[in-house]
Amino acid sequence: MVLNCRHVWDRISEYIDGSLSPEVRADVEHHLETCEICSAVLDSTRNVIILMADDRVFELPVDFSRRLHARLALAIAEEAPEQPADG
């Protein structure tokens, strides 16, 4: 079976956990050999798992939350289709 990126992303956790059937695991591994994006998603997911398992506490920079929300609002506004003006 040929998997596309979405199929691989849906199975990343199971791939890491080793809970995929041998056939699906082989298909995922074949896709990962040729797809840099999915390989990066796999590496990133593994890194998140490692960070979440770490007992250390990370201090966020001062005002991080406000800046994050401002950037998210800007990104959302840029993606929203323009509304026609009333009138």
ChimeraX attribute file (.defattr): number of C-alpha atoms within 10 A of each C-alpha:
attribute: neighborCount
match mode: 1-to-1
recipient: residues
	/A:1	8
	/A:2	9
	/A:3	13
	/A:4	13
	/A:5	15
	/A:6	9
	/A:7	12
	/A:8	23
	/A:9	15
	/A:10	10
	/A:11	17
	/A:12	18
	/A:13	15
	/A:14	14
	/A:15	18
	/A:16	13
	/A:17	9
	/A:18	11
	/A:19	12
	/A:20	16
	/A:21	11
	/A:22	10
	/A:23	10
	/A:24	17
	/A:25	17
	/A:26	13
	/A:27	16
	/A:28	24
	/A:29	15
	/A:30	13
	/A:31	19
	/A:32	19
	/A:33	10
	/A:34	10
	/A:35	13
	/A:36	11
	/A:37	11
	/A:38	20
	/A:39	16
	/A:40	12
	/A:41	16
	/A:42	19
	/A:43	12
	/A:44	12
	/A:45	15
	/A:46	15
	/A:47	12
	/A:48	12
	/A:49	12
	/A:50	10
	/A:51	11
	/A:52	10
	/A:53	9
	/A:54	10
	/A:55	7
	/A:56	8
	/A:57	6
	/A:58	7
	/A:59	6
	/A:60	8
	/A:61	7
	/A:62	8
	/A:63	8
	/A:64	10
	/A:65	11
	/A:66	10
	/A:67	11
	/A:68	11
	/A:69	11
	/A:70	12
	/A:71	12
	/A:72	12
	/A:73	11
	/A:74	11
	/A:75	11
	/A:76	11
	/A:77	11
	/A:78	10
	/A:79	8
	/A:80	8
	/A:81	8
	/A:82	8
	/A:83	6
	/A:84	6
	/A:85	5
	/A:86	4
	/A:87	3
